[in-house]
Amino acid sequence: MVGKSVTFKDRTVVGLTENIIIIGGVKTKTIARIDSGATKSSIDSLFASELKLGPVLETKMVKSASGNKMRPVIEAKIKIKGKEIQARFTLADRSHMKFKVLIGQNILKENFLIDPMKK
């Protein structure tokens, strides 16, 4: 941005992965993948069931690398970098993926800034 000054003092900096706490029927720590390209956050459906998260609030059409699919949506509370956030998550089969939770734009818009160099 030419001629504009941008400040980041009010932003919480996260890396490409972050330790989070999911606060549900069972409180648990896990590592989440940060994905600024994902509109909605997502959680593995089996993992959500184990944590007693839910109920399903609605279903949404979600575009992904594997095509368009209808997915159930739940609301859950997470703690990331000391901030507690209540947010909606789509449920998906993430068993083939390294991370059970994906943090998308709906959470990142809560004053987060991504630094890909952060460990």
C-alpha positions as semicolon CSV with decimal commas, in nm:
position;residue;x (nm);y (nm);z (nm)
1;M;0,000;0,000;0,000
2;V;0,174;0,310;-0,123
3;G;0,144;0,615;0,100
4;K;-0,053;0,436;0,373
5;S;0,073;0,336;0,714
6;V;-0,064;0,011;0,855
7;T;-0,037;-0,085;1,221
8;F;-0,065;-0,436;1,354
9;K;-0,050;-0,362;1,727
10;D;-0,409;-0,480;1,787
11;R;-0,362;-0,803;1,594
12;T;-0,274;-1,141;1,736
13;V;-0,005;-1,308;1,525
14;V;-0,048;-1,678;1,442
15;G;0,164;-1,914;1,238
16;L;0,059;-2,175;0,982
17;T;-0,025;-2,411;1,269
18;E;-0,130;-2,320;1,622
19;N;-0,198;-2,493;1,951
20;I;-0,564;-2,452;2,041
21;I;-0,799;-2,567;2,316
22;I;-1,144;-2,684;2,216
23;I;-1,394;-2,618;2,493
24;G;-1,686;-2,858;2,463
25;G;-1,827;-3,152;2,657
26;V;-1,461;-3,248;2,692
27;K;-1,187;-2,980;2,699
28;T;-0,889;-3,082;2,487
29;K;-0,572;-2,943;2,333
30;T;-0,483;-3,001;1,969
31;I;-0,288;-2,842;1,686
32;A;-0,492;-2,663;1,420
33;R;-0,397;-2,577;1,063
34;I;-0,440;-2,207;0,981
35;D;-0,587;-2,157;0,633
36;S;-0,666;-1,805;0,511
37;G;-0,811;-1,955;0,192
38;A;-1,086;-2,138;0,380
39;T;-1,400;-1,930;0,432
40;K;-1,524;-2,146;0,723
41;S;-1,337;-2,333;0,991
42;S;-1,370;-2,711;0,994
43;I;-1,332;-2,995;1,241
44;D;-1,311;-3,369;1,190
45;S;-1,658;-3,516;1,243
46;L;-1,536;-3,814;1,451
47;F;-1,319;-3,584;1,666
48;A;-1,619;-3,351;1,720
49;S;-1,828;-3,650;1,827
50;E;-1,559;-3,766;2,073
51;L;-1,553;-3,415;2,224
52;K;-1,933;-3,409;2,247
53;L;-1,958;-3,099;2,027
54;G;-2,287;-3,005;1,869
55;P;-2,575;-3,003;1,802
56;V;-2,588;-2,961;1,425
57;L;-2,731;-2,614;1,357
58;E;-2,762;-2,627;0,979
59;T;-2,601;-2,767;0,665
60;K;-2,396;-2,561;0,422
61;M;-2,263;-2,617;0,072
62;V;-1,884;-2,611;0,094
63;K;-1,638;-2,591;-0,194
64;S;-1,317;-2,782;-0,141
65;A;-1,036;-2,943;-0,339
66;S;-1,243;-3,261;-0,350
67;G;-1,552;-3,085;-0,489
68;N;-1,874;-2,932;-0,356
69;K;-2,040;-3,104;-0,062
70;M;-2,316;-3,039;0,189
71;R;-2,168;-3,035;0,539
72;P;-2,325;-3,014;0,883
73;V;-2,240;-2,700;1,083
74;I;-2,191;-2,685;1,460
75;E;-2,090;-2,411;1,700
76;A;-1,795;-2,456;1,933
77;K;-1,575;-2,248;2,160
78;I;-1,199;-2,251;2,109
79;K;-0,910;-2,081;2,279
80;I;-0,631;-1,966;2,049
81;K;-0,339;-1,748;2,161
82;G;-0,525;-1,668;2,484
83;K;-0,844;-1,556;2,306
84;E;-1,170;-1,745;2,359
85;I;-1,382;-1,745;2,044
86;Q;-1,726;-1,892;1,982
87;A;-1,745;-1,987;1,614
88;R;-1,915;-2,211;1,361
89;F;-1,732;-2,513;1,220
90;T;-1,828;-2,739;0,935
91;L;-1,795;-3,112;1,006
92;A;-1,584;-3,308;0,760
93;D;-1,392;-3,633;0,737
94;R;-1,039;-3,511;0,805
95;S;-0,907;-3,856;0,905
96;H;-0,673;-3,857;0,604
97;M;-0,532;-3,515;0,699
98;K;-0,257;-3,431;0,947
99;F;-0,468;-3,180;1,145
100;K;-0,815;-3,252;1,287
101;V;-0,905;-2,882;1,298
102;L;-0,874;-2,615;1,029
103;I;-0,905;-2,249;1,128
104;G;-1,053;-2,040;0,846
105;Q;-1,148;-1,681;0,775
106;N;-1,451;-1,678;1,006
107;I;-1,212;-1,701;1,303
108;L;-0,913;-1,521;1,150
109;K;-1,129;-1,210;1,105
110;E;-1,127;-1,175;1,485
111;N;-0,808;-0,961;1,464
112;F;-0,559;-1,232;1,372
113;L;-0,260;-1,185;1,146
114;I;-0,080;-1,480;0,984
115;D;0,301;-1,491;0,985
116;P;0,415;-1,793;0,781
117;M;0,764;-1,768;0,938
118;K;0,628;-1,808;1,293
119;K;0,701;-2,141;1,461
